[in-house]
Amino acid sequence: MATYTNILRTRCAQYDEPQKIQSAGMYPFFRAIESEQDTEVLIDGRRILMFGSNSYLGLTSHPKVKEAAIAAVRKYGSGCAGSRYLNGTLDIHVELEEKLADFVGKDGALVYSTGFQSNLGAIPTVTGRNDYILLDNLDHASIIDGARLSFAKTLKFRHNDMKSLEKVLQRCEPEVMKLIVVDGIFSMEGDIANLPEIVRLAKQYNANIMVDDAHSFGVIGEQGRGVSSHFGQTGDVDIIMGTFSKSLASIGGFLAADKDTINFIKHTSRSLIFSASATPSATASALAALEIIKTEPQHMEQLWKNTYYCLNAFRSIGFDIAHSCTPIIPIMIRDNAKTFIMAKALMEEGVFVNPVVQPAVPNDSTLIRFSLMATHTQKQIEYAVDKIEKTARRLKIITG
């Protein structure tokens, strides 16, 4: 009789990369925050400046958002106890969908429990076995996983390289559907998709376009309507996706498109039909945040004041921040060990940033992801920039 071996446990026990980082005292992940997500957070009893958050408008601690969440729990309870398809649709889900569709300029919208599920729900649902999915090679993981769930053939083009996209389009059969899916603002690089050229090529090669506005909703475009609005090309984009976990200060996601597309996805998307609904508090929070975005433009205006200041400051110091032109600023370190060391040193100085290291990126592309909120003060930003410069010079990341 063969000896029983627990293959699962054996395989998992062989994975020791986190332990190696922990033993070196450099582990920067799963840090427990003991306060609300604001420009300052409490970690291990210390006040830390937060420059690693996606709350670009700083609305997670806005009184109206918190009050809306509390009121929703009082009225609807803590959860929906089912999927949208059956018993889990609330009137506030429908209200949010109508307001999101109107805001982004589409006929209809569909609310999911998370942004990740929105991409998992859309991409494999609208593409079939003989179709093509065309991805920027720096697209978000949820886009990649959505493509993996599809029976369509996935082709990638070089990041924001329109010549590369055209070559990929030329490889596709002209009569089948070709869905180009791109981030609006790329989550690590901080640059913006070249939507005008993507639209031009899509029209030339009879392709469709889906834009993931997770990091651009509330950030760019008229009143924060996203990349399609920013370029004045909402009508040329077939599907707009967004999340609630960034500017909408909650958790959840949505798709917006024409009514026929929304109707099709609504009745065939597995990640919608077989997942529990977004909670009442999350939905109400997103509704409140959307109203703030529409009626209080000062938040977006301040975000861009902070952004321009930091972009100029980092470039004048001599940092390589790639092609960033948004509140997401990649400080290129290009060395795995130095990236870990810099993140730890900054935490000791009271500055929270996100290290992006192998295997997420190659060793020569590692970076510190520095992200801004509208609620950051000038004093907080100046302190962080000063500490980043001094740390980088000490580590000889910049020498000029």
KOLNUTOR-538661 format. One record per residue (C-alpha): y, x, z; residue in three letters. Coordinates in pm, whole numbers, padded with zeros to 5 digits. Layout:
<sites>
> yy xx zz zafi
> Y X Z ALA
...
</sites>
This chain:
<sites>
> yy xx zz zafi
> 00000 00000 00000 MET
> 00341 00134 -00095 ALA
> 00575 00233 00188 THR
> 00864 -00011 00226 TYR
> 01204 00142 00153 THR
> 01527 -00047 00207 ASN
> 01693 00053 -00119 ILE
> 02017 -00131 -00041 LEU
> 02071 00050 00287 ARG
> 01967 00384 00142 THR
> 02210 00349 -00146 ARG
> 02498 00244 00079 CYS
> 02425 00519 00333 ALA
> 02466 00780 00060 GLN
> 02826 00673 00004 TYR
> 03031 00896 00231 ASP
> 03364 00953 00056 GLU
> 03567 00758 00316 PRO
> 03398 00948 00598 GLN
> 03498 01279 00441 LYS
> 03863 01171 00431 ILE
> 03842 01037 00787 GLN
> 03694 01361 00917 SER
> 03984 01550 00757 ALA
> 04228 01320 00938 GLY
> 04375 01194 00609 MET
> 04238 00839 00584 TYR
> 04527 00611 00474 PRO
> 04352 00278 00416 PHE
> 04299 -00044 00615 PHE
> 04583 00036 00854 ARG
> 04619 -00258 01092 ALA
> 04971 -00406 01103 ILE
> 05062 -00576 01429 GLU
> 05371 -00764 01311 SER
> 05502 -00973 01024 GLU
> 05526 -00812 00679 GLN
> 05890 -00703 00673 ASP
> 06095 -00390 00601 THR
> 05975 -00262 00940 GLU
> 05622 -00317 01067 VAL
> 05438 -00231 01386 LEU
> 05138 00002 01353 ILE
> 04968 00143 01664 ASP
> 05271 00035 01862 GLY
> 05514 00233 01640 ARG
> 05792 00093 01425 ARG
> 05726 00203 01066 ILE
> 05947 00152 00761 LEU
> 05746 -00042 00502 MET
> 05774 00094 00148 PHE
> 05427 -00012 00041 GLY
> 05466 -00390 00023 SER
> 05457 -00624 -00275 ASN
> 05694 -00870 -00106 SER
> 05969 -00778 -00352 TYR
> 06215 -01048 -00245 LEU
> 06131 -01007 00124 GLY
> 06053 -01378 00165 LEU
> 05738 -01346 00380 THR
> 05954 -01368 00691 SER
> 06214 -01611 00553 HIS
> 06261 -01900 00801 PRO
> 06226 -02168 00531 LYS
> 05893 -02025 00415 VAL
> 05752 -02004 00767 LYS
> 05873 -02353 00854 GLU
> 05714 -02496 00538 ALA
> 05379 -02339 00627 ALA
> 05388 -02478 00980 ILE
> 05483 -02826 00861 ALA
> 05199 -02825 00605 ALA
> 04939 -02740 00870 VAL
> 05068 -03022 01088 ARG
> 05044 -03270 00799 LYS
> 04732 -03154 00610 TYR
> 04541 -02937 00856 GLY
> 04425 -02580 00803 SER
> 04221 -02617 00484 GLY
> 04116 -02849 00201 CYS
> 03737 -02844 00264 ALA
> 03654 -02841 -00105 GLY
> 03744 -02733 -00456 SER
> 04032 -02858 -00670 ARG
> 03773 -03024 -00898 TYR
> 03644 -03260 -00630 LEU
> 03806 -03336 -00296 ASN
> 04040 -03037 -00261 GLY
> 04349 -03135 -00460 THR
> 04653 -03217 -00249 LEU
> 04974 -03375 -00369 ASP
> 05152 -03046 -00294 ILE
> 04913 -02862 -00532 HIS
> 05023 -03099 -00808 VAL
> 05389 -03068 -00708 GLU
> 05368 -02688 -00717 LEU
> 05200 -02693 -01058 GLU
> 05471 -02916 -01202 GLU
> 05749 -02700 -01060 LYS
> 05588 -02373 -01176 LEU
> 05536 -02505 -01528 ALA
> 05898 -02619 -01546 ASP
> 06023 -02289 -01404 PHE
> 05840 -02060 -01646 VAL
> 05896 -02290 -01943 GLY
> 05547 -02417 -02019 LYS
> 05398 -02767 -02051 ASP
> 05155 -02732 -01764 GLY
> 05028 -02508 -01485 ALA
> 04716 -02470 -01276 LEU
> 04706 -02337 -00918 VAL
> 04419 -02113 -00801 TYR
> 04328 -01983 -00455 SER
> 04416 -01622 -00548 THR
> 04578 -01433 -00831 GLY
> 04253 -01245 -00892 PHE
> 04073 -01576 -00945 GLN
> 04341 -01685 -01190 SER
> 04252 -01400 -01425 ASN
> 03880 -01449 -01363 LEU
> 03933 -01815 -01446 GLY
> 04135 -01779 -01763 ALA
> 04001 -01483 -01960 ILE
> 03627 -01564 -01983 PRO
> 03699 -01935 -02016 THR
> 03919 -01921 -02328 VAL
> 03721 -01647 -02508 THR
> 03379 -01681 -02666 GLY
> 03093 -01468 -02792 ARG
> 03247 -01383 -03128 ASN
> 03600 -01325 -02998 ASP
> 03788 -01011 -02892 TYR
> 03978 -00927 -02575 ILE
> 04232 -00648 -02615 LEU
> 04340 -00473 -02295 LEU
> 04598 -00211 -02208 ASP
> 04397 00066 -02043 ASN
> 04613 00038 -01730 LEU
> 04571 -00338 -01689 ASP
> 04500 -00470 -01339 HIS
> 04140 -00476 -01212 ALA
> 04135 -00858 -01216 SER
> 04204 -00854 -01591 ILE
> 03927 -00602 -01648 ILE
> 03683 -00803 -01437 ASP
> 03782 -01122 -01616 GLY
> 03700 -00953 -01947 ALA
> 03365 -00835 -01809 ARG
> 03270 -01197 -01736 LEU
> 03337 -01298 -02095 SER
> 03085 -01286 -02378 PHE
> 03367 -01160 -02602 ALA
> 03391 -00797 -02708 LYS
> 03648 -00598 -02507 THR
> 03858 -00328 -02673 LEU
> 04118 -00113 -02499 LYS
> 04436 00047 -02629 PHE
> 04639 00332 -02481 ARG
> 04895 00231 -02222 HIS
> 05196 00061 -02382 ASN
> 05113 00238 -02709 ASP
> 05177 -00003 -02992 MET
> 05026 00220 -03259 LYS
> 04706 00225 -03055 SER
> 04719 -00155 -03020 LEU
> 04758 -00197 -03396 GLU
> 04458 00026 -03464 LYS
> 04250 -00185 -03226 VAL
> 04371 -00506 -03393 LEU
> 04271 -00364 -03731 GLN
> 03912 -00325 -03603 ARG
> 03884 -00698 -03533 CYS
> 03761 -00958 -03778 GLU
> 04069 -01150 -03897 PRO
> 03923 -01500 -03859 GLU
> 03814 -01478 -03491 VAL
> 04028 -01515 -03180 MET
> 04189 -01200 -03047 LYS
> 04338 -01228 -02697 LEU
> 04580 -00952 -02599 ILE
> 04611 -00936 -02218 VAL
> 04873 -00717 -02051 VAL
> 05048 -00677 -01719 ASP
> 05415 -00777 -01738 GLY
> 05513 -00501 -01497 ILE
> 05234 -00253 -01442 PHE
> 05143 -00247 -01074 SER
> 05123 00131 -01024 MET
> 05335 00272 -01306 GLU
> 05633 00037 -01262 GLY
> 05701 00014 -01635 ASP
> 05732 -00304 -01842 ILE
> 05499 -00417 -02121 ALA
> 05650 -00378 -02467 ASN
> 05631 -00751 -02529 LEU
> 05854 -00763 -02839 PRO
> 05620 -00530 -03026 GLU
> 05310 -00702 -02888 ILE
> 05446 -01034 -03019 VAL
> 05522 -00881 -03358 ARG
> 05170 -00740 -03389 LEU
> 05011 -01060 -03259 ALA
> 05184 -01259 -03532 LYS
> 05089 -01004 -03797 GLN
> 04722 -01000 -03697 TYR
> 04688 -01364 -03587 ASN
> 04627 -01283 -03218 ALA
> 04706 -01464 -02894 ASN
> 04885 -01323 -02589 ILE
> 04833 -01356 -02215 MET
> 05079 -01192 -01974 VAL
> 04998 -01119 -01609 ASP
> 05331 -01165 -01432 ASP
> 05197 -01083 -01084 ALA
> 05453 -00807 -01029 HIS
> 05728 -00947 -01250 SER
> 05757 -01306 -01127 PHE
> 06067 -01326 -00910 GLY
> 06167 -00977 -01022 VAL
> 06284 -00991 -01385 ILE
> 06384 -01255 -01637 GLY
> 06626 -01542 -01588 GLU
> 06612 -01632 -01217 GLN
> 06294 -01423 -01195 GLY
> 06093 -01614 -01455 ARG
> 05905 -01300 -01559 GLY
> 05860 -01072 -01857 VAL
> 05844 -01344 -02122 SER
> 06182 -01475 -02007 SER
> 06317 -01119 -01978 HIS
> 06258 -01069 -02351 PHE
> 06334 -01430 -02449 GLY
> 05983 -01477 -02583 GLN
> 05826 -01741 -02360 THR
> 05730 -01948 -02662 GLY
> 05540 -01655 -02814 ASP
> 05317 -01604 -02508 VAL
> 05018 -01839 -02489 ASP
> 04924 -01798 -02122 ILE
> 05140 -01677 -01832 ILE
> 04965 -01584 -01511 MET
> 05128 -01522 -01173 GLY
> 05044 -01470 -00809 THR
> 05186 -01605 -00485 PHE
> 05117 -01286 -00288 SER
> 05420 -01097 -00415 LYS
> 05758 -01268 -00459 SER
> 05621 -01611 -00362 LEU
> 05539 -01481 -00013 ALA
> 05198 -01645 00018 SER
> 04845 -01620 -00122 ILE
> 04724 -01784 -00443 GLY
> 04782 -01772 -00814 GLY
> 04858 -01980 -01121 PHE
> 04823 -02010 -01495 LEU
> 05089 -02170 -01714 ALA
> 05039 -02271 -02077 ALA
> 05054 -02568 -02314 ASP
> 04894 -02889 -02191 LYS
> 04582 -02861 -02408 ASP
> 04506 -02510 -02286 THR
> 04562 -02607 -01923 ILE
> 04342 -02915 -01968 ASN
> 04063 -02703 -02116 PHE
> 04079 -02437 -01842 ILE
> 04111 -02700 -01568 LYS
> 03777 -02856 -01660 HIS
> 03579 -02542 -01751 THR
> 03706 -02255 -01532 SER
> 03429 -02152 -01292 ARG
> 03657 -01971 -01048 SER
> 03858 -02293 -01009 LEU
> 03576 -02547 -01004 ILE
> 03354 -02351 -00765 PHE
> 03616 -02214 -00524 SER
> 03785 -02383 -00232 ALA
> 04145 -02486 -00289 SER
> 04450 -02289 -00184 ALA
> 04523 -02383 00177 THR
> 04802 -02628 00262 PRO
> 05006 -02356 00436 SER
> 04974 -02117 00140 ALA
> 05072 -02389 -00108 THR
> 05369 -02506 00096 ALA
> 05485 -02146 00146 SER
> 05481 -02087 -00230 ALA
> 05673 -02410 -00288 LEU
> 05940 -02306 -00038 ALA
> 05963 -01954 -00183 ALA
> 05998 -02093 -00537 LEU
> 06287 -02310 -00423 GLU
> 06455 -02007 -00263 ILE
> 06413 -01808 -00584 ILE
> 06580 -02088 -00781 LYS
> 06869 -02150 -00541 THR
> 06939 -01812 -00377 GLU
> 06990 -01554 -00655 PRO
> 07124 -01298 -00408 GLN
> 06770 -01188 -00321 HIS
> 06689 -01074 -00674 MET
> 07036 -00923 -00714 GLU
> 06991 -00715 -00399 GLN
> 06643 -00607 -00507 LEU
> 06791 -00458 -00823 TRP
> 07074 -00286 -00635 LYS
> 06811 -00119 -00419 ASN
> 06601 -00037 -00725 THR
> 06880 00129 -00925 TYR
> 06982 00333 -00623 TYR
> 06629 00464 -00568 CYS
> 06552 00532 -00934 LEU
> 06869 00741 -00960 ASN
> 06808 00914 -00627 ALA
> 06451 01020 -00704 PHE
> 06539 01140 -01054 ARG
> 06840 01338 -00930 SER
> 06623 01510 -00668 ILE
> 06381 01613 -00941 GLY
> 06084 01385 -00884 PHE
> 05864 01284 -01174 ASP
> 05866 00902 -01157 ILE
> 05716 00855 -01504 ALA
> 05860 00560 -01699 HIS
> 05939 00336 -01404 SER
> 06237 00104 -01444 CYS
> 06147 -00151 -01176 THR
> 06111 -00181 -00795 PRO
> 05769 -00014 -00828 ILE
> 05835 00360 -00831 ILE
> 05545 00604 -00882 PRO
> 05619 00944 -00731 ILE
> 05385 01166 -00930 MET
> 05203 01424 -00717 ILE
> 04921 01511 -00960 ARG
> 04703 01661 -00689 ASP
> 04452 01462 -00485 ASN
> 04474 01668 -00164 ALA
> 04855 01688 -00167 LYS
> 04878 01312 -00219 THR
> 04673 01248 00096 PHE
> 04871 01510 00290 ILE
> 05205 01365 00179 MET
> 05108 01008 00271 ALA
> 04998 01121 00618 LYS
> 05310 01332 00672 ALA
> 05534 01042 00575 LEU
> 05352 00807 00810 MET
> 05416 01056 01090 GLU
> 05784 01041 00994 GLU
> 05774 00661 01012 GLY
> 05755 00583 00637 VAL
> 05467 00374 00500 PHE
> 05380 00445 00135 VAL
> 05063 00394 -00066 ASN
> 04867 00694 -00196 PRO
> 04693 00636 -00529 VAL
> 04411 00889 -00561 VAL
> 04072 00955 -00716 GLN
> 03868 00769 -00829 PRO
> 04141 00511 -00902 ALA
> 04321 00773 -01113 VAL
> 04230 01124 -01231 PRO
> 04330 01420 -01011 ASN
> 04617 01509 -01245 ASP
> 04759 01155 -01220 SER
> 04761 01094 -00843 THR
> 05080 00947 -00704 LEU
> 05264 00795 -00413 ILE
> 05347 00430 -00484 ARG
> 05691 00353 -00342 PHE
> 05796 -00012 -00364 SER
> 06118 -00185 -00270 LEU
> 06215 -00515 -00113 MET
> 06542 -00700 -00141 ALA
> 06568 -00689 00238 THR
> 06561 -00309 00266 HIS
> 06893 -00182 00400 THR
> 07082 00115 00258 GLN
> 07015 00303 00581 LYS
> 06639 00243 00558 GLN
> 06628 00353 00196 ILE
> 06832 00668 00260 GLU
> 06605 00762 00550 TYR
> 06292 00716 00338 ALA
> 06429 00910 00039 VAL
> 06534 01195 00268 ASP
> 06191 01217 00433 LYS
> 06014 01201 00096 ILE
> 06230 01481 -00043 GLU
> 06182 01706 00261 LYS
> 05807 01648 00267 THR
> 05774 01712 -00107 ALA
> 05969 02038 -00081 ARG
> 05756 02153 00212 ARG
> 05443 02085 00007 LEU
> 05604 02251 -00302 LYS
> 05567 01929 -00504 ILE
> 05929 01984 -00609 ILE
> 06086 02327 -00595 THR
> 06421 02301 -00772 GLY
</sites>
